[in-house]
Amino acid sequence: MNTQGTEGTEGTQGLRLPRSRMANERLHALVPGGAHTYAKGDDQYPEDLAPVISHGRGAHVWDIDGNRYVEYGSGLRSVSLGHAHPRVIEAVRRELDRGSNFVRPSVVELEAAERLLATVPTAEMVKFAKNGSDATTAAVRLARAATGRPRVAICADHPFFSGDDWFIGTTPMSAGVPAATNELTVAFPYGDLAATEELLTRYRDEVACLILEPATHTEPPPGYLAGLRELADRYGCVLIFDEMITGFRWSEAGAQGLYGVVPDLSTFGKALGNGFAVSALAGRRDLMERGGLRHSGDRVFLLSTTHGAETHSLAAAMAVLTTYAEEGVTARLHALGERLAAGVRAAAADMGVGDHIVVRGRASNLVFATLDENRQPSQGYRTLFLRRLLAGGVLAPSFVVSSALDDADIDHTVEVVAQACAVYRKALDAADPTPWLGGRPVKPVFRRLA
């Protein structure tokens, strides 16, 4: 078994993935897109270098060809404690022995609700589900019911909110979404209160909610989130924070806890289960109770999922929340990310590509941009960079860290990045990365044609 991928010649790689390649072909024959999440598709990786994973432990994963990788962005940011975290696995196993789904609520549902609301004290009620799309769509439905308004205002600068029509209709992959649905979704720019107020004025008394990630690759401008809060109050719409990513990575209480701005509703997922399927919609009691039984108004079909309260997933969530609080996980994520970002930036600068491989984002949620000789985003240069990382045993569609990484993992990553930067410099000098791609370039997730 190889312990790392190895770099080959100038235009090719020593890393070979014959079993993964065959498994990818079988996946495409059986699963549309070859994966159950588009961001995991083999089109997101260099040609013939899309590993199919056998197993993972901590910050490492092994593919079915026997190669080991240091992994970043684990589980699309969901596995923030590392794979097979002992505390989480122990909690899950304990519940599996007791049964996982019943005809009435389990006491675990009560315990998990109490734990999440204690962690996110700005919320008063919570309902659990299995994925982020269900939670955000429930928030939108609740906002429409509460306001009696049809339109949803989404932040145009944030990449994903839901797999449901109200959002997907706004993307290049809008096939199958009626145009009439698309017309009910409008967009506002992040960080621009004046433009948002202009939108609310243009659609006065029509906008049910403003939905956005409270922060992404840049910090919110001073006063921005508080300004949105004021606009939502003044124009009578619901403020929704999508904390699928910021939840727990920004602080144990999410971005709302860090920035001190209270949304009406917020959604959580990703890190909440450390890889187990659990998401949450939390918020103000008067809004949330519209999906309950203790009010006199029209009932809202909020969230009603057979598997939304599986005991083992809720147990995983409680173990995650406890681990974050007791072990200072958010602070560790930031420290690891800062060490990684500093190393990558130094390596890129040393190789003369510091203006072309750009690390961005909060330390706990780092991404990288690959820019061409004109400093424009380039899928070709991204392909070159990913090939070299994979060849060095680094699986990194982003540089989002997990707390299972150690200094040796980061040192190794920086070393591999330095080697990749040397090749990147050659491609820039040639003004053409093609000789180093090894096939077609990687593709953006959202595009109209396959």
C-alpha positions in Angstrom: 0.0 0.0 0.0 1.3 3.4 -0.9 1.4 5.9 1.9 1.3 8.9 -0.4 0.9 9.6 -4.0 4.2 10.3 -5.8 5.0 12.9 -8.4 5.9 11.7 -11.8 7.3 13.4 -14.9 6.7 17.0 -16.1 3.4 16.4 -17.9 2.2 13.3 -16.2 1.8 12.0 -12.7 3.2 8.8 -11.0 -0.1 8.5 -9.2 -2.2 5.9 -10.9 -5.8 5.1 -9.9 -6.9 2.1 -12.0 -9.4 0.8 -9.4 -10.8 4.2 -8.8 -11.2 4.8 -12.5 -13.1 1.5 -12.9 -15.3 2.3 -9.9 -16.0 5.8 -11.4 -17.2 4.2 -14.6 -19.5 1.9 -12.7 -20.8 4.8 -10.7 -21.7 6.7 -13.8 -23.6 3.7 -15.1 -25.7 3.5 -12.0 -25.7 7.0 -10.4 -26.5 10.2 -12.4 -23.4 12.3 -12.3 -21.4 9.5 -10.7 -21.9 10.8 -7.2 -24.7 11.7 -4.9 -23.5 15.3 -4.5 -22.4 17.3 -7.6 -19.5 18.8 -5.7 -18.1 15.3 -5.3 -18.3 14.5 -9.0 -15.2 13.4 -10.9 -15.6 16.4 -13.2 -14.4 18.4 -10.2 -11.0 16.6 -10.4 -8.4 16.2 -13.0 -9.1 13.5 -15.6 -8.5 10.0 -14.3 -7.4 11.4 -10.9 -10.7 11.2 -9.0 -10.0 8.9 -6.1 -12.8 6.6 -4.8 -12.5 6.4 -1.1 -12.2 3.2 0.9 -12.1 4.7 4.4 -10.9 7.5 6.5 -9.5 8.1 10.0 -8.8 11.5 11.5 -7.5 13.8 8.9 -6.5 11.0 6.4 -8.4 9.1 3.8 -7.4 6.0 1.8 -8.6 5.3 -1.8 -9.5 1.9 -3.1 -6.1 1.9 -4.9 -4.3 2.0 -1.6 -3.1 5.6 -1.6 -3.3 7.7 1.5 -4.1 11.4 1.5 -4.2 14.3 3.9 -7.7 15.5 3.3 -9.2 19.0 3.4 -12.8 20.1 3.1 -13.8 16.7 4.6 -17.3 15.6 3.7 -17.9 19.0 2.0 -17.0 20.7 5.3 -19.2 18.4 7.4 -16.4 16.3 9.1 -14.8 19.1 11.2 -13.6 16.8 14.0 -12.0 14.2 11.6 -13.2 10.9 10.4 -14.4 8.3 12.9 -14.0 10.6 15.9 -14.1 8.4 19.0 -16.5 10.5 21.0 -19.0 10.8 18.2 -18.7 7.1 17.2 -19.3 6.0 20.8 -22.4 8.1 21.1 -23.8 6.7 17.8 -23.1 3.1 18.7 -24.8 3.5 22.1 -28.0 4.7 20.4 -27.9 2.1 17.6 -28.1 -0.6 20.3 -31.3 1.1 21.6 -33.1 1.5 18.3 -33.0 4.4 15.9 -36.5 5.4 14.9 -39.9 5.0 16.7 -43.5 5.8 16.2 -43.3 8.5 18.9 -40.6 11.0 19.7 -37.6 9.6 21.5 -36.2 11.3 24.6 -33.1 11.9 22.5 -35.1 14.5 20.5 -35.7 16.5 23.7 -32.1 16.2 24.8 -30.8 17.2 21.4 -33.1 20.2 21.2 -32.1 21.4 24.7 -28.4 21.0 23.8 -28.6 22.9 20.5 -30.7 25.8 22.0 -28.2 26.0 24.8 -25.4 26.3 22.3 -27.2 28.8 20.1 -29.0 30.9 22.7 -30.4 33.4 20.2 -32.9 30.7 19.1 -35.9 29.6 21.1 -37.2 26.6 19.2 -35.6 24.0 16.9 -36.6 21.3 14.4 -34.2 18.8 13.1 -34.0 17.3 9.5 -31.4 15.4 7.5 -30.0 18.0 5.0 -29.5 21.7 4.6 -31.9 22.1 1.7 -34.9 20.9 3.7 -34.0 23.3 6.5 -33.6 26.4 4.3 -36.7 25.6 2.4 -38.6 25.2 5.6 -37.3 28.6 6.7 -38.5 30.2 3.5 -41.9 28.6 3.7 -42.3 29.8 7.3 -41.3 33.3 6.3 -43.9 33.3 3.5 -46.6 32.0 5.8 -45.8 34.6 8.5 -45.7 37.6 6.2 -48.2 36.5 3.6 -45.7 37.6 0.9 -44.5 35.6 -2.1 -40.9 36.8 -2.9 -37.7 35.4 -1.5 -34.6 37.7 -1.5 -31.4 35.7 -1.7 -27.8 37.0 -1.4 -26.5 36.9 -5.0 -22.9 36.5 -3.8 -23.4 33.2 -2.0 -23.1 30.0 -4.0 -25.8 27.7 -2.6 -28.9 27.7 -0.5 -31.0 24.7 -1.5 -31.7 22.0 -4.0 -35.3 23.2 -4.2 -36.9 25.2 -7.0 -36.9 28.6 -5.3 -33.0 28.6 -5.4 -32.0 26.2 -8.2 -34.1 28.1 -10.6 -31.7 31.0 -10.3 -28.7 28.9 -11.3 -27.4 27.8 -14.7 -28.8 24.3 -13.8 -32.4 25.6 -13.9 -33.8 22.9 -16.2 -37.1 21.6 -14.8 -37.9 24.7 -12.8 -41.0 26.6 -14.0 -40.3 30.2 -15.0 -43.1 31.4 -12.8 -41.2 30.0 -9.8 -38.0 31.8 -10.8 -39.8 35.1 -10.9 -40.5 34.9 -7.2 -36.8 34.9 -6.2 -34.9 38.1 -6.3 -31.3 38.9 -5.3 -29.3 41.4 -3.4 -25.5 41.9 -3.2 -23.6 41.1 0.0 -22.3 44.1 2.0 -24.5 46.7 0.2 -27.3 47.9 2.4 -28.3 50.7 0.0 -28.9 48.1 -2.8 -30.8 45.9 -0.5 -33.0 48.7 0.6 -33.6 49.6 -3.0 -34.7 46.0 -3.7 -37.1 46.1 -0.7 -38.5 49.4 -1.9 -39.0 48.1 -5.4 -40.8 45.1 -4.1 -42.5 46.8 -1.2 -44.7 44.4 0.8 -43.8 41.5 -1.5 -40.5 40.2 0.1 -41.0 37.5 2.7 -37.4 37.1 3.7 -33.8 38.0 3.3 -31.7 34.9 3.3 -27.9 34.9 3.3 -24.8 33.4 4.8 -23.7 35.8 7.5 -20.1 35.6 6.3 -18.1 33.7 3.7 -14.6 34.4 2.3 -14.7 38.0 3.6 -15.7 39.4 6.9 -19.0 41.4 6.9 -18.4 45.1 6.6 -18.7 47.0 9.9 -22.4 47.4 10.8 -23.6 45.4 7.8 -25.4 42.5 9.6 -26.9 45.0 12.1 -28.0 47.1 9.2 -29.7 44.1 7.6 -31.5 43.4 10.9 -32.8 47.0 10.9 -33.9 46.8 7.2 -35.7 43.5 7.8 -37.6 45.0 10.8 -38.4 48.2 8.9 -39.7 46.5 5.8 -41.5 43.7 7.7 -39.6 40.7 6.3 -37.9 37.8 8.0 -34.1 37.7 8.4 -32.7 34.2 7.8 -29.0 33.3 8.4 -27.9 30.2 6.6 -25.3 28.9 9.0 -24.6 25.6 7.3 -20.9 26.5 7.0 -20.5 29.3 9.6 -22.3 27.3 12.3 -19.6 26.2 14.8 -16.7 27.1 12.5 -17.1 30.8 13.3 -17.9 30.2 17.0 -19.6 27.6 19.1 -22.8 29.8 18.8 -22.3 30.3 15.0 -21.6 33.6 13.2 -24.6 35.1 14.9 -22.9 34.5 18.3 -19.6 35.9 17.0 -21.1 39.1 15.4 -23.9 39.6 17.9 -26.7 40.0 15.4 -29.8 37.9 16.0 -31.7 36.6 13.0 -35.3 35.6 13.1 -34.5 32.1 11.8 -31.2 30.3 11.2 -30.3 26.9 9.7 -27.4 24.6 10.7 -25.9 21.4 9.2 -22.5 20.4 7.9 -20.3 20.3 11.1 -23.4 19.6 13.3 -23.2 15.8 12.8 -19.5 15.3 12.0 -20.5 13.4 8.9 -23.8 12.0 10.2 -27.0 13.3 8.5 -28.5 16.0 10.6 -29.5 19.6 10.0 -31.6 22.1 12.0 -33.9 25.0 11.7 -33.9 27.2 14.7 -35.4 30.6 15.5 -38.0 32.8 17.2 -40.8 31.0 19.1 -43.6 33.0 17.5 -42.4 32.0 14.0 -41.4 28.4 14.7 -44.7 27.7 16.5 -46.6 28.3 13.3 -45.3 24.9 12.3 -46.6 23.5 15.6 -49.9 22.8 17.3 -50.2 25.6 19.9 -51.6 28.5 17.9 -54.9 29.5 16.4 -53.7 30.3 12.9 -53.3 28.4 9.7 -50.9 25.5 10.1 -47.6 25.5 8.3 -46.2 22.2 7.1 -42.8 23.0 8.4 -40.6 19.9 8.6 -42.0 16.4 8.8 -39.4 13.8 7.9 -39.5 10.1 8.7 -35.7 10.1 9.5 -35.3 13.7 10.7 -35.0 12.6 14.3 -33.0 9.3 14.0 -31.5 8.8 17.4 -28.0 8.0 16.3 -27.7 11.2 14.2 -29.0 13.4 17.1 -26.6 11.6 19.4 -23.8 12.5 17.0 -24.9 16.1 17.0 -24.9 16.2 20.8 -21.4 14.7 20.9 -20.2 17.2 18.4 -21.6 20.2 20.4 -20.1 18.8 23.6 -16.7 18.3 22.0 -16.7 21.8 20.5 -17.5 23.3 23.9 -15.1 21.2 26.0 -12.1 21.0 23.7 -12.2 24.5 22.2 -12.5 23.1 18.7 -13.3 26.4 17.0 -10.1 28.0 18.3 -8.1 24.9 17.2 -9.6 25.2 13.7 -8.6 28.8 13.5 -5.1 28.0 14.7 -4.6 25.2 12.2 -6.0 27.3 9.4 -3.7 30.2 10.2 -0.7 27.9 10.2 -1.7 26.4 6.8 -2.5 29.8 5.2 0.8 31.3 6.3 2.7 28.2 4.9 0.9 28.2 1.6 1.2 31.9 1.1 5.0 31.7 1.8 5.5 28.8 -0.5 3.6 30.5 -3.3 5.5 33.8 -2.8 8.9 31.9 -2.8 8.0 30.3 -6.1 6.9 33.6 -7.6 3.2 32.7 -7.8 1.9 34.6 -4.8 -0.4 36.7 -6.9 -1.8 33.6 -8.7 -2.4 31.0 -5.9 -4.5 33.0 -3.5 -5.7 31.7 -0.1 -8.9 33.4 1.0 -11.4 33.2 3.8 -11.6 32.9 7.5 -8.9 30.6 8.9 -11.4 27.9 9.8 -12.8 27.9 6.3 -10.0 28.5 3.8 -10.5 28.3 0.0 -7.9 29.0 -2.7 -8.2 30.7 -6.0 -6.1 29.7 -9.0 -5.4 32.7 -11.3 -3.9 32.8 -14.8 -1.2 35.0 -16.2 -3.7 37.9 -16.4 -4.8 37.2 -12.8 -8.2 35.9 -13.8 -9.8 32.7 -12.3 -8.7 29.7 -14.4 -10.1 26.2 -14.4 -7.0 25.1 -16.3 -4.6 26.3 -13.6 -6.9 24.8 -10.9 -6.5 21.5 -12.7 -2.7 21.8 -12.8 -2.7 22.6 -9.1 -5.0 19.8 -8.1 -3.0 17.3 -10.1 0.2 18.2 -8.2 -1.6 18.1 -4.8 -3.0 14.7 -5.5 0.4 13.4 -6.7 1.8 14.5 -3.3 -0.9 12.8 -1.3 -3.0 15.9 -0.6 -6.7 15.7 -1.4 -7.8 19.4 -1.3 -10.7 20.8 -3.3 -10.3 23.6 -0.7 -8.1 24.2 2.3 -10.9 23.8 4.9 -9.3 22.2 7.9 -10.5 19.7 10.4 -9.4 19.6 14.0 -7.8 16.1 13.4 -4.9 17.7 11.4 -1.6 18.0 13.1 1.5 20.1 12.4 3.1 17.2 10.4 0.1 17.1 8.1 0.3 20.8 7.5 4.0 20.8 7.0 3.6 18.0 4.4 0.8 20.0 2.7 3.0 23.1 2.5 5.8 21.0 1.0 3.5 19.6 -1.7 2.1 23.1 -2.4 5.7 24.4 -2.9 6.3 21.6 -5.5 3.0 22.4 -7.2 3.9 26.1 -7.2 7.2 25.4 -9.0 5.2 23.7 -11.9 2.6 26.5 -11.8 5.4 29.0 -12.4 6.5 27.1 -15.5 3.0 27.2 -16.8 2.7 30.9 -16.2 6.0 31.5 -18.0 4.6 29.5 -20.9 1.3 31.4 -20.6 -0.4 28.0 -21.1 -1.1 25.3 -18.5 -2.3 22.7 -21.1 0.9 20.6 -21.1 0.5 20.0 -17.4 -3.3 19.2 -17.3 -3.2 15.5 -18.3 -6.6 15.8 -19.9 -9.7 18.0 -19.8 -9.8 20.8 -17.2 -12.0 20.5 -14.1 -15.4 22.1 -14.5 -17.6 24.4 -12.4 -20.4 22.7 -10.5 -23.1 25.0 -11.8 -23.2 25.0 -15.6 -25.9 24.6 -18.1 -24.5 21.7 -20.2 -22.9 18.5 -19.0 
